[in-house]
Amino acid sequence: MQIGTRWSVGDEAPKSLPLGIRQAVGEEERVLRDLEADTEGWGWTLTFLEGEPVVTLDDGTVITQVDGETQVTHES
């Protein structure tokens, strides 16, 4: 069993995450800064689905890695 974690927007993502996911988190945060989005109190949640990391932002953005490829989906 793997335990997830939570961290605030702007804080460093856990080093245990694959590099591609950490890079995607950084890119999403850059976009939010560029949009001057108010992310006060927002956070990322790391969970695991079938042993694979799933990172979810409070706005519904989800970052996963499938077959070594990082995928980012945004809530519509």
mmCIF file of the N, C-alpha and C atoms, coordinates in Angstrom:
data_MODEL
# 
_entry.id   MODEL 
# 
loop_
_atom_site.group_PDB 
_atom_site.id 
_atom_site.type_symbol 
_atom_site.label_atom_id 
_atom_site.label_alt_id 
_atom_site.label_comp_id 
_atom_site.label_asym_id 
_atom_site.label_entity_id 
_atom_site.label_seq_id 
_atom_site.pdbx_PDB_ins_code 
_atom_site.Cartn_x 
_atom_site.Cartn_y 
_atom_site.Cartn_z 
_atom_site.occupancy 
_atom_site.B_iso_or_equiv 
_atom_site.pdbx_formal_charge 
_atom_site.auth_seq_id 
_atom_site.auth_comp_id 
_atom_site.auth_asym_id 
_atom_site.auth_atom_id 
_atom_site.pdbx_PDB_model_num 
ATOM 1   N N  . MET A 1 1  ? 0.849   -1.179 0.000   1.00 0.00 ? 1  MET A N  1 
ATOM 2   C CA . MET A 1 1  ? 0.000   0.000  0.000   1.00 0.00 ? 1  MET A CA 1 
ATOM 3   C C  . MET A 1 1  ? 0.891   1.239  0.000   1.00 0.00 ? 1  MET A C  1 
ATOM 4   N N  . GLN A 1 2  ? 0.544   2.198  -0.846  1.00 0.00 ? 2  GLN A N  1 
ATOM 5   C CA . GLN A 1 2  ? 1.290   3.448  -0.898  1.00 0.00 ? 2  GLN A CA 1 
ATOM 6   C C  . GLN A 1 2  ? 0.419   4.561  -0.339  1.00 0.00 ? 2  GLN A C  1 
ATOM 7   N N  . ILE A 1 3  ? 1.022   5.414  0.438   1.00 0.00 ? 3  ILE A N  1 
ATOM 8   C CA . ILE A 1 3  ? 0.319   6.534  1.051   1.00 0.00 ? 3  ILE A CA 1 
ATOM 9   C C  . ILE A 1 3  ? 0.571   7.780  0.216   1.00 0.00 ? 3  ILE A C  1 
ATOM 10  N N  . GLY A 1 4  ? -0.487  8.532  -0.037  1.00 0.00 ? 4  GLY A N  1 
ATOM 11  C CA . GLY A 1 4  ? -0.361  9.768  -0.792  1.00 0.00 ? 4  GLY A CA 1 
ATOM 12  C C  . GLY A 1 4  ? 0.084   10.911 0.103   1.00 0.00 ? 4  GLY A C  1 
ATOM 13  N N  . THR A 1 5  ? 0.104   12.087 -0.484  1.00 0.00 ? 5  THR A N  1 
ATOM 14  C CA . THR A 1 5  ? 0.505   13.279 0.261   1.00 0.00 ? 5  THR A CA 1 
ATOM 15  C C  . THR A 1 5  ? -0.145  14.497 -0.379  1.00 0.00 ? 5  THR A C  1 
ATOM 16  N N  . ARG A 1 6  ? 0.005   15.626 0.262   1.00 0.00 ? 6  ARG A N  1 
ATOM 17  C CA . ARG A 1 6  ? -0.550  16.873 -0.256  1.00 0.00 ? 6  ARG A CA 1 
ATOM 18  C C  . ARG A 1 6  ? 0.492   17.963 -0.055  1.00 0.00 ? 6  ARG A C  1 
ATOM 19  N N  . TRP A 1 7  ? 0.592   18.884 -1.030  1.00 0.00 ? 7  TRP A N  1 
ATOM 20  C CA . TRP A 1 7  ? 1.495   20.025 -0.887  1.00 0.00 ? 7  TRP A CA 1 
ATOM 21  C C  . TRP A 1 7  ? 0.858   21.235 -1.553  1.00 0.00 ? 7  TRP A C  1 
ATOM 22  N N  . SER A 1 8  ? 1.251   22.410 -1.109  1.00 0.00 ? 8  SER A N  1 
ATOM 23  C CA . SER A 1 8  ? 0.667   23.663 -1.596  1.00 0.00 ? 8  SER A CA 1 
ATOM 24  C C  . SER A 1 8  ? 1.248   24.058 -2.943  1.00 0.00 ? 8  SER A C  1 
ATOM 25  N N  . VAL A 1 9  ? 0.438   24.759 -3.728  1.00 0.00 ? 9  VAL A N  1 
ATOM 26  C CA . VAL A 1 9  ? 0.928   25.337 -4.980  1.00 0.00 ? 9  VAL A CA 1 
ATOM 27  C C  . VAL A 1 9  ? 2.100   26.242 -4.629  1.00 0.00 ? 9  VAL A C  1 
ATOM 28  N N  . GLY A 1 10 ? 3.192   26.093 -5.355  1.00 0.00 ? 10 GLY A N  1 
ATOM 29  C CA . GLY A 1 10 ? 4.396   26.874 -5.105  1.00 0.00 ? 10 GLY A CA 1 
ATOM 30  C C  . GLY A 1 10 ? 5.446   26.124 -4.313  1.00 0.00 ? 10 GLY A C  1 
ATOM 31  N N  . ASP A 1 11 ? 5.023   25.092 -3.588  1.00 0.00 ? 11 ASP A N  1 
ATOM 32  C CA . ASP A 1 11 ? 5.986   24.256 -2.867  1.00 0.00 ? 11 ASP A CA 1 
ATOM 33  C C  . ASP A 1 11 ? 6.555   23.212 -3.825  1.00 0.00 ? 11 ASP A C  1 
ATOM 34  N N  . GLU A 1 12 ? 7.675   22.636 -3.454  1.00 0.00 ? 12 GLU A N  1 
ATOM 35  C CA . GLU A 1 12 ? 8.316   21.631 -4.294  1.00 0.00 ? 12 GLU A CA 1 
ATOM 36  C C  . GLU A 1 12 ? 7.533   20.318 -4.254  1.00 0.00 ? 12 GLU A C  1 
ATOM 37  N N  . ALA A 1 13 ? 7.333   19.734 -5.438  1.00 0.00 ? 13 ALA A N  1 
ATOM 38  C CA . ALA A 1 13 ? 6.676   18.426 -5.529  1.00 0.00 ? 13 ALA A CA 1 
ATOM 39  C C  . ALA A 1 13 ? 7.594   17.360 -4.935  1.00 0.00 ? 13 ALA A C  1 
ATOM 40  N N  . PRO A 1 14 ? 7.027   16.287 -4.405  1.00 0.00 ? 14 PRO A N  1 
ATOM 41  C CA . PRO A 1 14 ? 7.856   15.228 -3.821  1.00 0.00 ? 14 PRO A CA 1 
ATOM 42  C C  . PRO A 1 14 ? 8.876   14.672 -4.820  1.00 0.00 ? 14 PRO A C  1 
ATOM 43  N N  . LYS A 1 15 ? 10.095  14.510 -4.369  1.00 0.00 ? 15 LYS A N  1 
ATOM 44  C CA . LYS A 1 15 ? 11.158  13.991 -5.233  1.00 0.00 ? 15 LYS A CA 1 
ATOM 45  C C  . LYS A 1 15 ? 10.904  12.547 -5.648  1.00 0.00 ? 15 LYS A C  1 
ATOM 46  N N  . SER A 1 16 ? 10.013  11.859 -4.948  1.00 0.00 ? 16 SER A N  1 
ATOM 47  C CA . SER A 1 16 ? 9.699   10.472 -5.289  1.00 0.00 ? 16 SER A CA 1 
ATOM 48  C C  . SER A 1 16 ? 8.864   10.360 -6.566  1.00 0.00 ? 16 SER A C  1 
ATOM 49  N N  . LEU A 1 17 ? 8.298   11.484 -7.026  1.00 0.00 ? 17 LEU A N  1 
ATOM 50  C CA . LEU A 1 17 ? 7.515   11.467 -8.264  1.00 0.00 ? 17 LEU A CA 1 
ATOM 51  C C  . LEU A 1 17 ? 8.438   11.344 -9.469  1.00 0.00 ? 17 LEU A C  1 
ATOM 52  N N  . PRO A 1 18 ? 7.972   10.689 -10.532 1.00 0.00 ? 18 PRO A N  1 
ATOM 53  C CA . PRO A 1 18 ? 8.770   10.649 -11.760 1.00 0.00 ? 18 PRO A CA 1 
ATOM 54  C C  . PRO A 1 18 ? 9.056   12.071 -12.259 1.00 0.00 ? 18 PRO A C  1 
ATOM 55  N N  . LEU A 1 19 ? 10.204  12.246 -12.882 1.00 0.00 ? 19 LEU A N  1 
ATOM 56  C CA . LEU A 1 19 ? 10.628  13.557 -13.373 1.00 0.00 ? 19 LEU A CA 1 
ATOM 57  C C  . LEU A 1 19 ? 9.569   14.201 -14.261 1.00 0.00 ? 19 LEU A C  1 
ATOM 58  N N  . GLY A 1 20 ? 8.971   13.448 -15.162 1.00 0.00 ? 20 GLY A N  1 
ATOM 59  C CA . GLY A 1 20 ? 7.963   14.000 -16.071 1.00 0.00 ? 20 GLY A CA 1 
ATOM 60  C C  . GLY A 1 20 ? 6.780   14.599 -15.340 1.00 0.00 ? 20 GLY A C  1 
ATOM 61  N N  . ILE A 1 21 ? 6.356   13.959 -14.275 1.00 0.00 ? 21 ILE A N  1 
ATOM 62  C CA . ILE A 1 21 ? 5.236   14.489 -13.491 1.00 0.00 ? 21 ILE A CA 1 
ATOM 63  C C  . ILE A 1 21 ? 5.667   15.747 -12.753 1.00 0.00 ? 21 ILE A C  1 
ATOM 64  N N  . ARG A 1 22 ? 6.860   15.736 -12.163 1.00 0.00 ? 22 ARG A N  1 
ATOM 65  C CA . ARG A 1 22 ? 7.353   16.949 -11.477 1.00 0.00 ? 22 ARG A CA 1 
ATOM 66  C C  . ARG A 1 22 ? 7.455   18.114 -12.455 1.00 0.00 ? 22 ARG A C  1 
ATOM 67  N N  . GLN A 1 23 ? 7.927   17.846 -13.668 1.00 0.00 ? 23 GLN A N  1 
ATOM 68  C CA . GLN A 1 23 ? 8.026   18.907 -14.678 1.00 0.00 ? 23 GLN A CA 1 
ATOM 69  C C  . GLN A 1 23 ? 6.640   19.421 -15.064 1.00 0.00 ? 23 GLN A C  1 
ATOM 70  N N  . ALA A 1 24 ? 5.672   18.525 -15.197 1.00 0.00 ? 24 ALA A N  1 
ATOM 71  C CA . ALA A 1 24 ? 4.310   18.936 -15.553 1.00 0.00 ? 24 ALA A CA 1 
ATOM 72  C C  . ALA A 1 24 ? 3.689   19.784 -14.446 1.00 0.00 ? 24 ALA A C  1 
ATOM 73  N N  . VAL A 1 25 ? 3.936   19.434 -13.193 1.00 0.00 ? 25 VAL A N  1 
ATOM 74  C CA . VAL A 1 25 ? 3.448   20.244 -12.072 1.00 0.00 ? 25 VAL A CA 1 
ATOM 75  C C  . VAL A 1 25 ? 4.035   21.651 -12.177 1.00 0.00 ? 25 VAL A C  1 
ATOM 76  N N  . GLY A 1 26 ? 5.332   21.740 -12.422 1.00 0.00 ? 26 GLY A N  1 
ATOM 77  C CA . GLY A 1 26 ? 5.983   23.041 -12.566 1.00 0.00 ? 26 GLY A CA 1 
ATOM 78  C C  . GLY A 1 26 ? 5.413   23.852 -13.715 1.00 0.00 ? 26 GLY A C  1 
ATOM 79  N N  . GLU A 1 27 ? 5.152   23.202 -14.834 1.00 0.00 ? 27 GLU A N  1 
ATOM 80  C CA . GLU A 1 27 ? 4.587   23.898 -15.998 1.00 0.00 ? 27 GLU A CA 1 
ATOM 81  C C  . GLU A 1 27 ? 3.175   24.403 -15.694 1.00 0.00 ? 27 GLU A C  1 
ATOM 82  N N  . GLU A 1 28 ? 2.360   23.586 -15.053 1.00 0.00 ? 28 GLU A N  1 
ATOM 83  C CA . GLU A 1 28 ? 1.004   24.021 -14.705 1.00 0.00 ? 28 GLU A CA 1 
ATOM 84  C C  . GLU A 1 28 ? 1.050   25.212 -13.755 1.00 0.00 ? 28 GLU A C  1 
ATOM 85  N N  . GLU A 1 29 ? 1.976   25.196 -12.816 1.00 0.00 ? 29 GLU A N  1 
ATOM 86  C CA . GLU A 1 29 ? 2.096   26.326 -11.892 1.00 0.00 ? 29 GLU A CA 1 
ATOM 87  C C  . GLU A 1 29 ? 2.579   27.583 -12.612 1.00 0.00 ? 29 GLU A C  1 
ATOM 88  N N  . ARG A 1 30 ? 3.461   27.436 -13.601 1.00 0.00 ? 30 ARG A N  1 
ATOM 89  C CA . ARG A 1 30 ? 3.900   28.598 -14.399 1.00 0.00 ? 30 ARG A CA 1 
ATOM 90  C C  . ARG A 1 30 ? 2.716   29.207 -15.152 1.00 0.00 ? 30 ARG A C  1 
ATOM 91  N N  . VAL A 1 31 ? 1.879   28.359 -15.725 1.00 0.00 ? 31 VAL A N  1 
ATOM 92  C CA . VAL A 1 31 ? 0.696   28.849 -16.443 1.00 0.00 ? 31 VAL A CA 1 
ATOM 93  C C  . VAL A 1 31 ? -0.211  29.617 -15.484 1.00 0.00 ? 31 VAL A C  1 
ATOM 94  N N  . LEU A 1 32 ? -0.432  29.071 -14.303 1.00 0.00 ? 32 LEU A N  1 
ATOM 95  C CA . LEU A 1 32 ? -1.277  29.754 -13.323 1.00 0.00 ? 32 LEU A CA 1 
ATOM 96  C C  . LEU A 1 32 ? -0.697  31.109 -12.936 1.00 0.00 ? 32 LEU A C  1 
ATOM 97  N N  . ARG A 1 33 ? 0.630   31.180 -12.757 1.00 0.00 ? 33 ARG A N  1 
ATOM 98  C CA . ARG A 1 33 ? 1.270   32.473 -12.447 1.00 0.00 ? 33 ARG A CA 1 
ATOM 99  C C  . ARG A 1 33 ? 1.098   33.445 -13.604 1.00 0.00 ? 33 ARG A C  1 
ATOM 100 N N  . ASP A 1 34 ? 1.309   32.958 -14.840 1.00 0.00 ? 34 ASP A N  1 
ATOM 101 C CA . ASP A 1 34 ? 1.164   33.821 -16.016 1.00 0.00 ? 34 ASP A CA 1 
ATOM 102 C C  . ASP A 1 34 ? -0.254  34.367 -16.132 1.00 0.00 ? 34 ASP A C  1 
ATOM 103 N N  . LEU A 1 35 ? -1.233  33.560 -15.737 1.00 0.00 ? 35 LEU A N  1 
ATOM 104 C CA . LEU A 1 35 ? -2.634  33.987 -15.776 1.00 0.00 ? 35 LEU A CA 1 
ATOM 105 C C  . LEU A 1 35 ? -3.009  34.830 -14.558 1.00 0.00 ? 35 LEU A C  1 
ATOM 106 N N  . GLU A 1 36 ? -2.047  34.996 -13.645 1.00 0.00 ? 36 GLU A N  1 
ATOM 107 C CA . GLU A 1 36 ? -2.274  35.708 -12.392 1.00 0.00 ? 36 GLU A CA 1 
ATOM 108 C C  . GLU A 1 36 ? -3.457  35.125 -11.622 1.00 0.00 ? 36 GLU A C  1 
ATOM 109 N N  . ALA A 1 37 ? -3.574  33.796 -11.670 1.00 0.00 ? 37 ALA A N  1 
ATOM 110 C CA . ALA A 1 37 ? -4.652  33.102 -10.962 1.00 0.00 ? 37 ALA A CA 1 
ATOM 111 C C  . ALA A 1 37 ? -4.426  33.196 -9.458  1.00 0.00 ? 37 ALA A C  1 
ATOM 112 N N  . ASP A 1 38 ? -5.505  33.364 -8.727  1.00 0.00 ? 38 ASP A N  1 
ATOM 113 C CA . ASP A 1 38 ? -5.429  33.400 -7.268  1.00 0.00 ? 38 ASP A CA 1 
ATOM 114 C C  . ASP A 1 38 ? -5.427  31.958 -6.764  1.00 0.00 ? 38 ASP A C  1 
ATOM 115 N N  . THR A 1 39 ? -4.249  31.451 -6.457  1.00 0.00 ? 39 THR A N  1 
ATOM 116 C CA . THR A 1 39 ? -4.115  30.066 -6.006  1.00 0.00 ? 39 THR A CA 1 
ATOM 117 C C  . THR A 1 39 ? -3.904  29.979 -4.495  1.00 0.00 ? 39 THR A C  1 
ATOM 118 N N  . GLU A 1 40 ? -4.211  31.054 -3.804  1.00 0.00 ? 40 GLU A N  1 
ATOM 119 C CA . GLU A 1 40 ? -4.100  31.061 -2.338  1.00 0.00 ? 40 GLU A CA 1 
ATOM 120 C C  . GLU A 1 40 ? -4.907  29.895 -1.773  1.00 0.00 ? 40 GLU A C  1 
ATOM 121 N N  . GLY A 1 41 ? -4.258  29.052 -1.015  1.00 0.00 ? 41 GLY A N  1 
ATOM 122 C CA . GLY A 1 41 ? -4.939  27.922 -0.398  1.00 0.00 ? 41 GLY A CA 1 
ATOM 123 C C  . GLY A 1 41 ? -5.068  26.697 -1.289  1.00 0.00 ? 41 GLY A C  1 
ATOM 124 N N  . TRP A 1 42 ? -4.626  26.790 -2.558  1.00 0.00 ? 42 TRP A N  1 
ATOM 125 C CA . TRP A 1 42 ? -4.709  25.641 -3.467  1.00 0.00 ? 42 TRP A CA 1 
ATOM 126 C C  . TRP A 1 42 ? -3.603  24.655 -3.152  1.00 0.00 ? 42 TRP A C  1 
ATOM 127 N N  . GLY A 1 43 ? -3.886  23.403 -3.440  1.00 0.00 ? 43 GLY A N  1 
ATOM 128 C CA . GLY A 1 43 ? -2.875  22.385 -3.228  1.00 0.00 ? 43 GLY A CA 1 
ATOM 129 C C  . GLY A 1 43 ? -2.972  21.256 -4.232  1.00 0.00 ? 43 GLY A C  1 
ATOM 130 N N  . TRP A 1 44 ? -1.911  20.485 -4.269  1.00 0.00 ? 44 TRP A N  1 
ATOM 131 C CA . TRP A 1 44 ? -1.821  19.274 -5.080  1.00 0.00 ? 44 TRP A CA 1 
ATOM 132 C C  . TRP A 1 44 ? -2.027  18.080 -4.158  1.00 0.00 ? 44 TRP A C  1 
ATOM 133 N N  . THR A 1 45 ? -2.683  17.047 -4.668  1.00 0.00 ? 45 THR A N  1 
ATOM 134 C CA . THR A 1 45 ? -2.876  15.817 -3.914  1.00 0.00 ? 45 THR A CA 1 
ATOM 135 C C  . THR A 1 45 ? -2.295  14.661 -4.707  1.00 0.00 ? 45 THR A C  1 
ATOM 136 N N  . LEU A 1 46 ? -1.421  13.903 -4.079  1.00 0.00 ? 46 LEU A N  1 
ATOM 137 C CA . LEU A 1 46 ? -0.834  12.718 -4.697  1.00 0.00 ? 46 LEU A CA 1 
ATOM 138 C C  . LEU A 1 46 ? -1.543  11.490 -4.155  1.00 0.00 ? 46 LEU A C  1 
ATOM 139 N N  . THR A 1 47 ? -2.115  10.705 -5.058  1.00 0.00 ? 47 THR A N  1 
ATOM 140 C CA . THR A 1 47 ? -2.698  9.418  -4.708  1.00 0.00 ? 47 THR A CA 1 
ATOM 141 C C  . THR A 1 47 ? -2.104  8.381  -5.647  1.00 0.00 ? 47 THR A C  1 
ATOM 142 N N  . PHE A 1 48 ? -2.467  7.149  -5.446  1.00 0.00 ? 48 PHE A N  1 
ATOM 143 C CA . PHE A 1 48 ? -1.963  6.081  -6.306  1.00 0.00 ? 48 PHE A CA 1 
ATOM 144 C C  . PHE A 1 48 ? -3.129  5.249  -6.808  1.00 0.00 ? 48 PHE A C  1 
ATOM 145 N N  . LEU A 1 49 ? -3.116  4.957  -8.106  1.00 0.00 ? 49 LEU A N  1 
ATOM 146 C CA . LEU A 1 49 ? -4.118  4.103  -8.729  1.00 0.00 ? 49 LEU A CA 1 
ATOM 147 C C  . LEU A 1 49 ? -3.372  2.934  -9.356  1.00 0.00 ? 49 LEU A C  1 
ATOM 148 N N  . GLU A 1 50 ? -3.641  1.752  -8.861  1.00 0.00 ? 50 GLU A N  1 
ATOM 149 C CA . GLU A 1 50 ? -2.949  0.548  -9.332  1.00 0.00 ? 50 GLU A CA 1 
ATOM 150 C C  . GLU A 1 50 ? -1.432  0.725  -9.277  1.00 0.00 ? 50 GLU A C  1 
ATOM 151 N N  . GLY A 1 51 ? -0.964  1.374  -8.200  1.00 0.00 ? 51 GLY A N  1 
ATOM 152 C CA . GLY A 1 51 ? 0.466   1.554  -7.986  1.00 0.00 ? 51 GLY A CA 1 
ATOM 153 C C  . GLY A 1 51 ? 1.102   2.702  -8.740  1.00 0.00 ? 51 GLY A C  1 
ATOM 154 N N  . GLU A 1 52 ? 0.337   3.403  -9.566  1.00 0.00 ? 52 GLU A N  1 
ATOM 155 C CA . GLU A 1 52 ? 0.869   4.520  -10.353 1.00 0.00 ? 52 GLU A CA 1 
ATOM 156 C C  . GLU A 1 52 ? 0.440   5.846  -9.737  1.00 0.00 ? 52 GLU A C  1 
ATOM 157 N N  . PRO A 1 53 ? 1.335   6.853  -9.732  1.00 0.00 ? 53 PRO A N  1 
ATOM 158 C CA . PRO A 1 53 ? 0.990   8.141  -9.128  1.00 0.00 ? 53 PRO A CA 1 
ATOM 159 C C  . PRO A 1 53 ? -0.046  8.906  -9.948  1.00 0.00 ? 53 PRO A C  1 
ATOM 160 N N  . VAL A 1 54 ? -0.966  9.535  -9.227  1.00 0.00 ? 54 VAL A N  1 
ATOM 161 C CA . VAL A 1 54 ? -1.969  10.427 -9.806  1.00 0.00 ? 54 VAL A CA 1 
ATOM 162 C C  . VAL A 1 54 ? -1.900  11.714 -8.995  1.00 0.00 ? 54 VAL A C  1 
ATOM 163 N N  . VAL A 1 55 ? -1.621  12.832 -9.668  1.00 0.00 ? 55 VAL A N  1 
ATOM 164 C CA . VAL A 1 55 ? -1.490  14.122 -8.997  1.00 0.00 ? 55 VAL A CA 1 
ATOM 165 C C  . VAL A 1 55 ? -2.657  14.999 -9.438  1.00 0.00 ? 55 VAL A C  1 
ATOM 166 N N  . THR A 1 56 ? -3.402  15.521 -8.465  1.00 0.00 ? 56 THR A N  1 
ATOM 167 C CA . THR A 1 56 ? -4.597  16.308 -8.758  1.00 0.00 ? 56 THR A CA 1 
ATOM 168 C C  . THR A 1 56 ? -4.488  17.672 -8.089  1.00 0.00 ? 56 THR A C  1 
ATOM 169 N N  . LEU A 1 57 ? -4.741  18.722 -8.873  1.00 0.00 ? 57 LEU A N  1 
ATOM 170 C CA . LEU A 1 57 ? -4.775  20.087 -8.351  1.00 0.00 ? 57 LEU A CA 1 
ATOM 171 C C  . LEU A 1 57 ? -6.203  20.403 -7.930  1.00 0.00 ? 57 LEU A C  1 
ATOM 172 N N  . ASP A 1 58 ? -6.366  21.308 -6.991  1.00 0.00 ? 58 ASP A N  1 
ATOM 173 C CA . ASP A 1 58 ? -7.696  21.649 -6.490  1.00 0.00 ? 58 ASP A CA 1 
ATOM 174 C C  . ASP A 1 58 ? -8.653  22.130 -7.583  1.00 0.00 ? 58 ASP A C  1 
ATOM 175 N N  . ASP A 1 59 ? -8.142  22.627 -8.716  1.00 0.00 ? 59 ASP A N  1 
ATOM 176 C CA . ASP A 1 59 ? -9.028  23.080 -9.796  1.00 0.00 ? 59 ASP A CA 1 
ATOM 177 C C  . ASP A 1 59 ? -9.469  21.939 -10.708 1.00 0.00 ? 59 ASP A C  1 
ATOM 178 N N  . GLY A 1 60 ? -9.028  20.709 -10.422 1.00 0.00 ? 60 GLY A N  1 
ATOM 179 C CA . GLY A 1 60 ? -9.429  19.557 -11.226 1.00 0.00 ? 60 GLY A CA 1 
ATOM 180 C C  . GLY A 1 60 ? -8.387  19.085 -12.216 1.00 0.00 ? 60 GLY A C  1 
ATOM 181 N N  . THR A 1 61 ? -7.276  19.806 -12.358 1.00 0.00 ? 61 THR A N  1 
ATOM 182 C CA . THR A 1 61 ? -6.184  19.367 -13.228 1.00 0.00 ? 61 THR A CA 1 
ATOM 183 C C  . THR A 1 61 ? -5.630  18.052 -12.684 1.00 0.00 ? 61 THR A C  1 
ATOM 184 N N  . VAL A 1 62 ? -5.440  17.073 -13.585 1.00 0.00 ? 62 VAL A N  1 
ATOM 185 C CA . VAL A 1 62 ? -4.918  15.763 -13.185 1.00 0.00 ? 62 VAL A CA 1 
ATOM 186 C C  . VAL A 1 62 ? -3.683  15.449 -14.022 1.00 0.00 ? 62 VAL A C  1 
ATOM 187 N N  . ILE A 1 63 ? -2.621  15.018 -13.364 1.00 0.00 ? 63 ILE A N  1 
ATOM 188 C CA . ILE A 1 63 ? -1.381  14.644 -14.040 1.00 0.00 ? 63 ILE A CA 1 
ATOM 189 C C  . ILE A 1 63 ? -1.093  13.185 -13.712 1.00 0.00 ? 63 ILE A C  1 
ATOM 190 N N  . THR A 1 64 ? -0.904  12.383 -14.762 1.00 0.00 ? 64 THR A N  1 
ATOM 191 C CA . THR A 1 64 ? -0.597  10.967 -14.606 1.00 0.00 ? 64 THR A CA 1 
ATOM 192 C C  . THR A 1 64 ? 0.539   10.603 -15.541 1.00 0.00 ? 64 THR A C  1 
ATOM 193 N N  . GLN A 1 65 ? 0.993   9.378  -15.415 1.00 0.00 ? 65 GLN A N  1 
ATOM 194 C CA . GLN A 1 65 ? 2.005   8.878  -16.338 1.00 0.00 ? 65 GLN A CA 1 
ATOM 195 C C  . GLN A 1 65 ? 1.549   7.495  -16.799 1.00 0.00 ? 65 GLN A C  1 
ATOM 196 N N  . VAL A 1 66 ? 1.374   7.356  -18.114 1.00 0.00 ? 66 VAL A N  1 
ATOM 197 C CA . VAL A 1 66 ? 0.925   6.101  -18.704 1.00 0.00 ? 66 VAL A CA 1 
ATOM 198 C C  . VAL A 1 66 ? 1.990   5.628  -19.674 1.00 0.00 ? 66 VAL A C  1 
ATOM 199 N N  . ASP A 1 67 ? 2.472   4.419  -19.467 1.00 0.00 ? 67 ASP A N  1 
ATOM 200 C CA . ASP A 1 67 ? 3.521   3.849  -20.319 1.00 0.00 ? 67 ASP A CA 1 
ATOM 201 C C  . ASP A 1 67 ? 4.704   4.803  -20.463 1.00 0.00 ? 67 ASP A C  1 
ATOM 202 N N  . GLY A 1 68 ? 5.059   5.483  -19.364 1.00 0.00 ? 68 GLY A N  1 
ATOM 203 C CA . GLY A 1 68 ? 6.203   6.386  -19.365 1.00 0.00 ? 68 GLY A CA 1 
ATOM 204 C C  . GLY A 1 68 ? 5.930   7.762  -19.935 1.00 0.00 ? 68 GLY A C  1 
ATOM 205 N N  . GLU A 1 69 ? 4.714   8.005  -20.405 1.00 0.00 ? 69 GLU A N  1 
ATOM 206 C CA . GLU A 1 69 ? 4.359   9.307  -20.987 1.00 0.00 ? 69 GLU A CA 1 
ATOM 207 C C  . GLU A 1 69 ? 3.479   10.083 -20.014 1.00 0.00 ? 69 GLU A C  1 
ATOM 208 N N  . THR A 1 70 ? 3.877   11.321 -19.723 1.00 0.00 ? 70 THR A N  1 
ATOM 209 C CA . THR A 1 70 ? 3.118   12.161 -18.802 1.00 0.00 ? 70 THR A CA 1 
ATOM 210 C C  . THR A 1 70 ? 1.906   12.736 -19.518 1.00 0.00 ? 70 THR A C  1 
ATOM 211 N N  . GLN A 1 71 ? 0.754   12.649 -18.847 1.00 0.00 ? 71 GLN A N  1 
ATOM 212 C CA . GLN A 1 71 ? -0.491  13.170 -19.408 1.00 0.00 ? 71 GLN A CA 1 
ATOM 213 C C  . GLN A 1 71 ? -1.099  14.169 -18.435 1.00 0.00 ? 71 GLN A C  1 
ATOM 214 N N  . VAL A 1 72 ? -1.553  15.300 -18.981 1.00 0.00 ? 72 VAL A N  1 
ATOM 215 C CA . VAL A 1 72 ? -2.202  16.339 -18.184 1.00 0.00 ? 72 VAL A CA 1 
ATOM 216 C C  . VAL A 1 72 ? -3.607  16.519 -18.726 1.00 0.00 ? 72 VAL A C  1 
ATOM 217 N N  . THR A 1 73 ? -4.597  16.437 -17.853 1.00 0.00 ? 73 THR A N  1 
ATOM 218 C CA . THR A 1 73 ? -5.976  16.688 -18.261 1.00 0.00 ? 73 THR A CA 1 
ATOM 219 C C  . THR A 1 73 ? -6.538  17.794 -17.378 1.00 0.00 ? 73 THR A C  1 
ATOM 220 N N  . HIS A 1 74 ? -7.376  18.626 -17.991 1.00 0.00 ? 74 HIS A N  1 
ATOM 221 C CA . HIS A 1 74 ? -7.995  19.738 -17.276 1.00 0.00 ? 74 HIS A CA 1 
ATOM 222 C C  . HIS A 1 74 ? -9.494  19.504 -17.217 1.00 0.00 ? 74 HIS A C  1 
ATOM 223 N N  . GLU A 1 75 ? -10.067 19.788 -16.062 1.00 0.00 ? 75 GLU A N  1 
ATOM 224 C CA . GLU A 1 75 ? -11.507 19.663 -15.897 1.00 0.00 ? 75 GLU A CA 1 
ATOM 225 C C  . GLU A 1 75 ? -12.190 20.651 -16.827 1.00 0.00 ? 75 GLU A C  1 
ATOM 226 N N  . SER A 1 76 ? -13.219 20.197 -17.500 1.00 0.00 ? 76 SER A N  1 
ATOM 227 C CA . SER A 1 76 ? -13.938 21.076 -18.454 1.00 0.00 ? 76 SER A CA 1 
ATOM 228 C C  . SER A 1 76 ? -14.963 21.915 -17.757 1.00 0.00 ? 76 SER A C  1 
# 
